[in-house]
Amino acid sequence: MDRRSKHLSSEERGVIFAEHQRGNSQQGIGRLLGRPASTIGLELARGRQDDGGYCPQAALRVYDERRARCRRKRKLVEGDDLYRIVHGKLVHLRWSPEQIANRLRRMKPDDPTAHVSHETIYAAIYAHPRGGLKDAMIEALRRSKPKRGRKRTTAAGTSMVPETLHIINRPEEVEARLVPGHWEGDLIKGAFNRSSVGTLVERKTRFVVLCKMDGNGAEAALESFSRQMRRLPAAVRKSMTYDRGSELACHTELARRLKIDIWFCDPHAPWQRGSNENTNGLLRQFMPKGTDLGNVSQAWLNDVAALMNNRPRKTLDWRTPAEAMAEEIAAFKSTVALDV
């Protein structure tokens, strides 16, 4: 018997109502529904009315009330003394759930009501409604993941990203978009994640560069990003900010080839590449999800990039990215000429 058939459905209650009114027996109704006669008897008792009839709505209410009463009471309930103790040690003292659980047992070894397992504490944190209180509790954990789950084991793990390359160390001029040459990078994936196109967006001018990929791996990303970024003037080729995708596992070689800095976003923080994320959404107009991107040519991608770069942008005071980039390059050349 599958899980769904363990509980009577509304359709089955309708059959019981109709057959009971016709005078069919519990055994007869049971045979009709493929249920034990005892199940039919219990259902009729739950929905029995003063006149001896059966009401399916009343039976369902009684059934739901009894199921609610038989559920185990939660150990940590917001407002209880035990909850306040756990919350205080977690958020204010930064104790781990395991430290809290074992300390409580040590403090009151003979009082089981004052004990709570570390798994119960984790469950209470992640089952808590969204909001500032939940955020504070998650932040207090050693690894403040928004959801519980297995750790990723791809090449994009912590070992791939040295501490010095984390985005928190990125210079202020990049964050403030003060000068051109700082790019955000990512991939647009094709059908079944079997093909990709590299996307680059310059932070100050929103200028777009698209890169044909011969595969999805790190070598393919290295070659495609190197090939397209080498076409850019060195003056507008200073850094790249990327997420922690394994396709940039060759970041050291990429930085060496292009003589640029590479910064990595925090995990699960796409807003740290906001310009690139927004552009990728716009590019889906030309490369819808489910499209095989393995067959697109670099010439076609250049045409798409040209369309994007010649659209007026509100953030650029209605100039186009192409115009903004041309102005930055011209300003750099005039500065160099004056220095000479």
C-alpha positions as CSV (number, residue, x, y, z in Angstrom):
1,M,0.0,0.0,0.0
2,D,1.5,3.4,-1.0
3,R,1.8,6.3,1.4
4,R,-1.2,8.2,-0.2
5,S,-3.6,5.3,0.5
6,K,-2.9,5.2,4.3
7,H,-5.2,8.2,4.7
8,L,-8.8,8.5,3.4
9,S,-9.1,11.0,0.6
10,S,-12.0,13.5,0.2
11,E,-13.2,11.3,-2.8
12,E,-13.3,8.2,-0.6
13,R,-15.2,10.1,2.1
14,G,-17.7,11.1,-0.6
15,V,-18.2,7.4,-1.5
16,I,-18.6,6.5,2.2
17,F,-21.3,9.2,2.5
18,A,-23.2,8.0,-0.5
19,E,-23.0,4.3,0.3
20,H,-23.9,4.8,3.9
21,Q,-27.0,6.7,2.9
22,R,-27.9,3.8,0.6
23,G,-27.6,1.4,3.6
24,N,-24.5,-0.4,2.4
25,S,-22.6,-2.2,5.2
26,Q,-19.1,-1.4,6.4
27,Q,-17.8,-4.6,4.8
28,G,-19.5,-3.7,1.5
29,I,-18.1,-0.1,1.5
30,G,-14.7,-1.5,2.5
31,R,-14.7,-3.9,-0.5
32,L,-15.8,-1.1,-2.8
33,L,-12.8,1.1,-1.7
34,G,-10.3,-1.7,-1.0
35,R,-10.2,-0.8,2.7
36,P,-10.6,-2.9,5.8
37,A,-14.1,-2.8,7.3
38,S,-12.5,-1.5,10.6
39,T,-11.3,1.6,8.7
40,I,-14.8,2.3,7.5
41,G,-16.2,1.8,11.0
42,L,-13.7,4.3,12.5
43,E,-14.5,6.8,9.8
44,L,-18.3,6.5,10.3
45,A,-17.7,7.0,14.1
46,R,-15.7,10.2,13.5
47,G,-18.4,11.7,11.4
48,R,-21.5,10.3,13.2
49,Q,-24.3,12.9,13.6
50,D,-27.2,13.0,16.1
51,D,-29.6,11.5,13.6
52,G,-27.3,8.6,13.0
53,G,-26.1,9.9,9.6
54,Y,-22.5,10.4,8.5
55,C,-20.9,13.9,7.7
56,P,-17.6,13.7,5.8
57,Q,-16.7,17.3,6.8
58,A,-17.1,16.6,10.5
59,A,-15.1,13.4,10.2
60,L,-12.3,15.3,8.5
61,R,-12.2,17.9,11.3
62,V,-12.1,15.2,14.0
63,Y,-9.3,13.4,12.1
64,D,-7.2,16.6,11.7
65,E,-7.6,17.5,15.4
66,R,-6.5,14.1,16.6
67,R,-3.5,14.1,14.3
68,A,-2.5,17.5,15.6
69,R,-2.7,16.3,19.2
70,C,-0.5,13.2,18.5
71,R,2.4,15.2,17.1
72,R,5.4,15.5,19.3
73,K,5.7,18.8,21.1
74,R,8.6,21.0,20.0
75,K,11.4,21.2,22.5
76,L,12.5,24.7,21.6
77,V,9.5,27.2,21.4
78,E,10.2,30.9,21.1
79,G,9.6,32.6,24.4
80,D,10.3,29.5,26.6
81,D,13.1,29.6,29.1
82,L,15.1,26.9,27.3
83,Y,14.8,28.7,24.0
84,R,16.0,32.0,25.6
85,I,19.1,30.2,27.1
86,V,19.9,28.5,23.7
87,H,19.4,31.7,21.8
88,G,21.5,33.8,24.2
89,K,24.5,31.4,24.1
90,L,24.2,31.1,20.3
91,V,23.8,34.7,19.3
92,H,25.5,36.6,22.0
93,L,28.2,34.2,23.2
94,R,28.7,32.6,19.8
95,W,28.7,29.0,21.2
96,S,28.1,26.2,18.8
97,P,24.9,24.1,19.0
98,E,27.1,21.2,20.2
99,Q,28.7,23.2,22.9
100,I,25.3,24.5,24.1
101,A,23.8,21.0,24.2
102,N,26.6,19.4,26.1
103,R,26.8,22.3,28.6
104,L,23.1,22.1,29.4
105,R,23.5,18.4,30.2
106,R,26.5,19.2,32.4
107,M,24.6,22.0,34.2
108,K,21.5,19.9,34.9
109,P,22.4,16.2,34.5
110,D,19.2,15.0,36.3
111,D,16.7,17.2,34.5
112,P,15.9,15.9,31.0
113,T,13.5,18.8,30.4
114,A,16.5,21.1,30.4
115,H,18.4,19.1,27.8
116,V,18.3,19.6,24.1
117,S,20.4,17.9,21.3
118,H,22.5,19.9,18.9
119,E,20.4,18.5,16.0
120,T,17.3,20.0,17.7
121,I,19.0,23.4,17.9
122,Y,20.0,23.2,14.2
123,A,16.4,22.2,13.3
124,A,15.0,25.1,15.3
125,I,17.3,27.6,13.6
126,Y,16.6,26.5,10.0
127,A,12.8,26.0,10.6
128,H,12.5,29.5,12.0
129,P,10.5,31.9,9.9
130,R,12.4,34.4,7.7
131,G,13.5,37.6,9.2
132,G,16.2,39.4,11.2
133,L,16.0,36.9,14.1
134,K,16.7,33.9,11.8
135,D,19.5,35.8,10.1
136,A,21.1,36.5,13.4
137,M,21.0,32.9,14.5
138,I,22.4,31.6,11.1
139,E,25.1,34.2,11.2
140,A,26.1,33.0,14.7
141,L,26.9,29.5,13.3
142,R,30.5,28.6,12.4
143,R,29.4,28.2,8.8
144,S,26.5,30.5,8.2
145,K,24.9,28.7,5.4
146,P,21.3,29.9,4.5
147,K,20.2,26.2,4.2
148,R,21.4,23.0,5.6
149,G,22.9,20.5,3.2
150,R,26.0,18.7,2.0
151,K,29.1,20.8,1.3
152,R,30.0,21.3,-2.3
153,T,33.0,19.3,-3.4
154,T,33.7,21.0,-6.7
155,A,36.9,22.7,-7.6
156,A,35.2,25.9,-6.6
157,G,35.6,25.1,-2.9
158,T,37.6,27.1,-0.4
159,S,40.8,25.5,-1.5
160,M,40.5,27.0,-5.0
161,V,40.1,30.6,-3.7
162,P,42.9,32.0,-1.6
163,E,41.9,34.3,1.2
164,T,43.6,37.2,-0.4
165,L,41.4,37.0,-3.5
166,H,38.1,37.2,-1.6
167,I,35.9,40.2,-2.7
168,I,36.3,41.8,0.7
169,N,39.9,42.6,-0.3
170,R,38.9,44.2,-3.6
171,P,40.0,47.9,-3.9
172,E,37.5,50.7,-3.3
173,E,37.9,52.0,-6.8
174,V,36.4,48.8,-8.1
175,E,33.5,48.9,-5.8
176,A,32.7,52.5,-6.5
177,R,33.1,52.2,-10.3
178,L,35.5,55.1,-10.3
179,V,37.6,54.0,-13.2
180,P,37.0,51.7,-16.2
181,G,38.7,48.3,-16.7
182,H,37.1,46.3,-14.0
183,W,34.9,43.4,-15.3
184,E,32.4,41.0,-14.0
185,G,32.4,37.5,-15.5
186,D,30.1,34.5,-15.7
187,L,28.8,31.7,-18.0
188,I,25.4,31.4,-19.6
189,K,24.6,27.7,-19.8
190,G,22.9,26.0,-22.7
191,A,20.6,23.0,-22.9
192,F,21.2,20.4,-20.3
193,N,24.3,22.4,-19.1
194,R,26.3,20.9,-22.0
195,S,27.3,24.1,-23.7
196,S,28.2,27.6,-22.5
197,V,28.9,31.2,-23.5
198,G,31.3,33.3,-21.5
199,T,29.9,36.8,-20.5
200,L,32.0,39.8,-19.4
201,V,30.5,43.2,-18.4
202,E,32.6,46.2,-17.6
203,R,31.4,47.7,-14.3
204,K,31.6,51.4,-15.1
205,T,30.5,51.5,-18.8
206,R,28.4,48.3,-18.8
207,F,30.3,47.3,-22.0
208,V,29.6,43.7,-22.9
209,V,32.0,41.1,-24.3
210,L,30.8,37.6,-25.2
211,C,33.1,34.6,-25.5
212,K,32.6,31.4,-27.5
213,M,33.3,28.4,-25.3
214,D,34.5,25.0,-26.6
215,G,33.1,23.1,-23.6
216,N,32.2,23.9,-20.0
217,G,35.5,23.2,-18.1
218,A,38.2,25.3,-16.7
219,E,40.5,24.9,-19.8
220,A,37.7,26.1,-22.1
221,A,37.0,29.1,-19.9
222,L,40.7,30.0,-19.7
223,E,41.1,29.9,-23.5
224,S,37.9,31.8,-24.3
225,F,38.3,34.6,-21.7
226,S,42.0,35.0,-22.6
227,R,41.2,35.2,-26.4
228,Q,38.5,37.8,-26.1
229,M,40.0,40.0,-23.3
230,R,43.3,40.2,-25.2
231,R,41.4,42.2,-27.8
232,L,40.7,44.9,-25.3
233,P,43.1,47.8,-24.7
234,A,45.3,47.2,-21.7
235,A,43.9,50.5,-20.2
236,V,40.5,48.9,-19.8
237,R,41.7,45.5,-18.6
238,K,42.5,45.7,-14.9
239,S,40.5,43.1,-13.0
240,M,37.7,40.5,-13.2
241,T,35.2,39.7,-10.4
242,Y,33.8,36.1,-10.7
243,D,31.7,33.7,-8.7
244,R,33.1,30.5,-7.3
245,G,32.3,28.3,-10.3
246,S,34.7,25.5,-11.0
247,E,35.2,26.8,-14.6
248,L,37.6,29.4,-13.2
249,A,39.9,26.9,-11.5
250,C,42.7,28.1,-13.8
251,H,42.4,31.7,-12.5
252,T,46.1,31.9,-11.7
253,E,47.0,31.3,-15.3
254,L,44.3,33.6,-16.6
255,A,45.6,36.4,-14.3
256,R,49.1,35.8,-15.6
257,R,48.2,35.8,-19.3
258,L,46.1,39.0,-19.1
259,K,48.1,40.8,-16.3
260,I,44.9,41.4,-14.3
261,D,43.6,40.9,-10.8
262,I,40.9,38.3,-10.2
263,W,38.5,38.6,-7.3
264,F,36.0,36.0,-6.1
265,C,32.5,36.7,-4.8
266,D,31.2,35.2,-1.5
267,P,29.3,32.0,-1.9
268,H,25.6,32.4,-2.9
269,A,26.0,36.2,-3.4
270,P,25.0,36.9,-7.1
271,W,24.3,40.6,-6.2
272,Q,28.1,41.1,-5.9
273,R,28.1,40.8,-9.7
274,G,25.0,42.7,-10.2
275,S,25.8,44.2,-13.6
276,N,26.7,40.8,-15.0
277,E,23.6,39.1,-13.5
278,N,21.4,41.8,-15.0
279,T,23.1,41.5,-18.4
280,N,22.8,37.7,-18.4
281,G,19.0,38.1,-18.0
282,L,18.9,40.5,-21.0
283,L,21.0,38.1,-23.1
284,R,18.4,35.4,-22.6
285,Q,16.4,37.3,-25.3
286,F,19.0,36.1,-27.8
287,M,19.9,32.8,-26.1
288,P,16.8,31.4,-24.5
289,K,17.1,28.6,-21.9
290,G,17.2,25.2,-23.5
291,T,19.2,26.5,-26.5
292,D,22.2,24.5,-27.6
293,L,25.0,27.1,-27.4
294,G,27.7,24.8,-28.7
295,N,26.8,25.7,-32.3
296,V,26.9,29.5,-32.0
297,S,29.9,31.3,-33.7
298,Q,32.1,34.0,-32.3
299,A,30.9,36.3,-35.1
300,W,27.3,35.8,-34.1
301,L,28.2,36.5,-30.4
302,N,30.0,39.7,-31.5
303,D,26.8,40.8,-33.3
304,V,24.7,40.2,-30.1
305,A,27.3,42.1,-28.0
306,A,27.1,45.0,-30.5
307,L,23.4,45.2,-30.1
308,M,23.7,45.3,-26.3
309,N,26.5,47.9,-26.5
310,N,24.6,50.2,-28.7
311,R,21.4,50.4,-26.6
312,P,21.0,53.7,-24.6
313,R,21.2,53.0,-20.8
314,K,19.5,55.0,-18.1
315,T,22.4,54.4,-15.7
316,L,24.7,56.0,-18.3
317,D,22.5,59.1,-18.7
318,W,21.1,57.5,-21.9
319,R,24.5,57.1,-23.5
320,T,25.3,53.7,-24.9
321,P,27.9,51.4,-23.4
322,A,29.9,51.7,-26.7
323,E,29.9,55.5,-26.4
324,A,30.9,55.4,-22.7
325,M,33.7,53.0,-23.4
326,A,35.0,55.1,-26.3
327,E,35.0,58.2,-24.1
328,E,37.0,56.3,-21.4
329,I,39.6,55.1,-23.9
330,A,39.9,58.6,-25.5
331,A,40.3,60.2,-22.0
332,F,43.1,57.7,-21.2
333,K,44.9,58.4,-24.5
334,S,44.8,62.1,-23.9
335,T,46.2,61.7,-20.4
336,V,49.0,59.6,-21.8
337,A,49.8,62.2,-24.4
338,L,49.9,65.0,-21.8
339,D,52.3,62.9,-19.7
340,V,54.6,62.4,-22.6
